[in-house]
Structures are given as C-alpha cells and as structure tokens.
Amino acid sequence: MAASLRGLHRDGREHRTPVKSAAKARNFNTDPLVQGMQRVALETYLAEVDHHAAPVMHAVRSGTWPLAPERLQVLRRTLAWQLVRTQMFRSWYAQIGAYQAPVVWAHEIISLCQRRLGRMLTDEEGVAVFWDAYHRAPDPQLFNDDRWHLRAPIQGLSFAMDYLEAPERHLILVQAETPCLILGDTGVVIRRPSGTYSIAPPLLGAATELFAPVPPHIC
C-alpha cells in the first residue's frame, strides 16, 4: 500500500494525499502556447535555481555564516523565488490585476481622447473621462493572457530582489539551542510591522521581515 499523508482543509475537512503527490500541482509552470521542451522552460529554469541553491543551503545549515558575496546573492535569489513561485502569489497577482484593469483602461481612454482632440484634457475633463471609462471598463477576462501565470512570478521576482538587496536589508541566521519544528504553507513567511504573519506577498516595505525556516536535513 502506497504511503499517504493526512491533510486538513482550512474548513476542517480531512483528506489523504499520496506522498509522491504532496505539494504538487500538475502543469503549474507549463506554457500552454508552445510544444516540446519549451512547454517546461520555466520549470527547467527553476530546477537550475534550486540546483545552485542546494550547496548554499547546505553551507547555511552547517553554520557557515556570513556567506561570501556570490553565495549571498544566490541565497537572496532563492528566497525571492520562494516568495513568488507559489499558488498564493498567483492568486494575489490575479486579484490585483482584476482591480487594476479598470484603472489602466481609464488611463488609456484619457490618452486616446487627448490624441483625438490634439490637446491635454483639463483637470475637470480628465476626472470626468476617467470615471466614465472606469465604470464602463470591460471584463478583465476579455483580455486574458494565457501566459499570465508564467509572467507573474518573473515580474514579481525583480521587486522581491529589490526588497532583499535594499541597503537597509540584512540577512541574519538565527539558530535555536534546542530542536524545534517549524512548518509553513510556503518556503518563506512574511511578518508585517504589526507583528502579524502572512504567506501572501504584500508591498514589501522596509519594516517588513521575511522568515525562511532551514530544515535540519536538506537533500
């Protein structure tokens, strides 16, 4: 009998998942518009990211700290990818896109009006056109990008790297004197300035902290 894990939904319902299928999603990083190896280009790239990260994580686990600059950069990039390669990030990105779409549409309409009139709109005209276009904006799904799930983490990565490379940002290795077990839905977790925790990626400010548990054994 194949080994399985017992999972718990947030509403309290239980379910069983085969070990080999745990934390997996079919075609999560697959490009739907190409064929052959190009379909898994992002997945192949992420495998290389993980490959380069493995010896660095082994070094961190063994207590090697601080890291050499080149290894520190690998660690930063690894943490950034852990933040943006999750289902939670995609959900957040999609929701933000749905809210932004009418705003982007309205600004495009303002630009179109100005080109047709051959002049800039006055403040009053601009506000009137903006709100009229905002309320008439088409359903964002009409402009669905079949590759949005691939573009989202790639675009988000640059922002996450800016956050981790900011001059005021420091990476600190914290070690416990006694063994402890830390579990999470994702590879990293965010602590807001209020002291609350989240796995959803907000706008990362200078006071936001990013925690990455290091497992006792890394294969």
PEDA-V388573 format. One record per backbone hydrogen bond with DSSP energy under -0.5 kcal/mol. CO is the residue of the C=O (numbers start at 1). NH is the residue of the N-H. If there is no record, write none. Layout:
BEGIN
co->CO nh->NH
co->CO nh->NH
END
This chain:
BEGIN
co->3 nh->19
co->5 nh->7
co->5 nh->17
co->7 nh->15
co->9 nh->12
co->13 nh->9
co->15 nh->7
co->17 nh->5
co->18 nh->21
co->18 nh->22
co->19 nh->22
co->21 nh->24
co->25 nh->28
co->27 nh->30
co->29 nh->43
co->30 nh->32
co->31 nh->34
co->35 nh->38
co->36 nh->39
co->37 nh->40
co->38 nh->41
co->39 nh->31
co->40 nh->44
co->41 nh->45
co->42 nh->46
co->43 nh->47
co->44 nh->48
co->45 nh->49
co->46 nh->50
co->47 nh->51
co->48 nh->52
co->49 nh->53
co->50 nh->54
co->51 nh->55
co->52 nh->56
co->53 nh->57
co->54 nh->58
co->55 nh->59
co->56 nh->60
co->57 nh->61
co->58 nh->62
co->59 nh->64
co->60 nh->63
co->63 nh->65
co->68 nh->72
co->69 nh->73
co->70 nh->74
co->71 nh->75
co->72 nh->76
co->73 nh->77
co->74 nh->78
co->75 nh->79
co->76 nh->80
co->77 nh->81
co->78 nh->82
co->79 nh->83
co->80 nh->84
co->81 nh->85
co->86 nh->90
co->87 nh->91
co->88 nh->92
co->89 nh->93
co->90 nh->94
co->91 nh->95
co->92 nh->96
co->93 nh->97
co->94 nh->98
co->95 nh->99
co->96 nh->100
co->97 nh->101
co->98 nh->102
co->99 nh->103
co->100 nh->104
co->101 nh->105
co->102 nh->106
co->103 nh->107
co->104 nh->108
co->105 nh->109
co->106 nh->110
co->107 nh->111
co->108 nh->112
co->109 nh->113
co->110 nh->114
co->111 nh->115
co->112 nh->116
co->113 nh->117
co->114 nh->118
co->114 nh->119
co->122 nh->126
co->123 nh->127
co->124 nh->128
co->125 nh->129
co->126 nh->130
co->127 nh->131
co->128 nh->132
co->129 nh->133
co->130 nh->134
co->131 nh->135
co->132 nh->136
co->133 nh->137
co->134 nh->137
co->139 nh->142
co->140 nh->143
co->141 nh->144
co->144 nh->146
co->145 nh->148
co->147 nh->150
co->147 nh->151
co->148 nh->152
co->149 nh->153
co->150 nh->154
co->151 nh->155
co->152 nh->156
co->153 nh->157
co->154 nh->158
co->155 nh->159
co->156 nh->160
co->157 nh->161
co->158 nh->162
co->159 nh->163
co->160 nh->164
co->161 nh->165
co->163 nh->166
co->166 nh->169
co->170 nh->172
co->172 nh->174
co->180 nh->182
co->189 nh->211
co->190 nh->192
co->190 nh->198
co->191 nh->209
co->192 nh->195
co->196 nh->192
co->198 nh->190
co->200 nh->202
co->202 nh->204
co->203 nh->205
co->205 nh->208
co->209 nh->191
co->211 nh->189
co->213 nh->215
co->217 nh->219
END
